[in-house]
Structures are given as C-alpha cells and as structure tokens.
Amino acid sequence: MYAIPKGVQITAIENTSGKHIIIQAQSEKYEQLAYFKALLKSKGVLTPSSVVSSEATKEGNIVKIVIEGELP
C-alpha cells in the first residue's frame, strides 16, 4: 500500500469494469495532484501507459482532478 501525498484528498473511486479505475481527487495545490498522478504510474498502482487525467478545475482554493487508468 502506498501513502497518498499530504494535502491530497480522494473524493471518489469507481471501478467501472473490473480493471478500469476512475479516481476523483482534490487538493489546495495542483502540484500535489500531479505528484499523486505520477506516483500512481511510477509505483505500478495503475498501468503507466493507461493513465490519463482531466484538466484540473479550481473551485475557490480547491483544485479538482479526475485520474483514470487500468489496474495491472
């Protein structure tokens, strides 16, 4: 198990097909979300070539992103 970077909050996880995962996450800093996405790829949590993310949106001081990918 891997630690979620400090400041990143996962707001939802959906398993759409047994292997396809959709993660909704938020933070006060975009950099923390980018680091979280990089960890999912580099630690093999999701297959690196399958990982994509939405464009970040900002609501007040909260940045939100959706990350999708396939489990190995």
Secondary structure, 3 states (H helix, E strand, C coil): CCCCCCCCEEEEEEECCCCEEEEEEEECCHHHHHHHHHHHHHCCCCCHHHCEECCCEEECCEEEEEEEEECC
